Amino acid sequence: MGAVPPCAFDASIVLVVDSPLVEGNEESAFNAGRVDRSIVMNAADYVRVANPRLADISQPLAFPFAFPFAS
């Protein structure tokens, strides 16, 4: 199907969520299994229900930055 579910339904899969995403936003939006549908959920509810491992896995962008295709 190609969709990436926001929850892990298999105990052997560790769900990791970038902590700034849920700590810095009141709501989170997820693909609902289709490219034309989304689910918006309270971020705290998502953490409570999905029980992800929260980790700071992002890096801040350095400005100015250049895209690989920029000339």
C-alpha positions, 0 to 999 in steps of 0.5 A: 500500500505504501502508507506509513502508519503512525502506530506500531501494531507489532510488539517487535517494532519500536516506534520512534517519534521525534520529540520536538514534533509532539512537544512543540505542537498541540496537534499532529496530522497523519496519513490515513492510508490514502493520499487524499485523507488525513487524521488530525489528533491531539499530540498528547493523545497520540503519545498516550495511545501509540506509546512511542519512544520519544527521541530528539532525532532531527537536526536544525537546518543551517541557513543559508542552505542550498538544495542539491538541484540549486545552481 
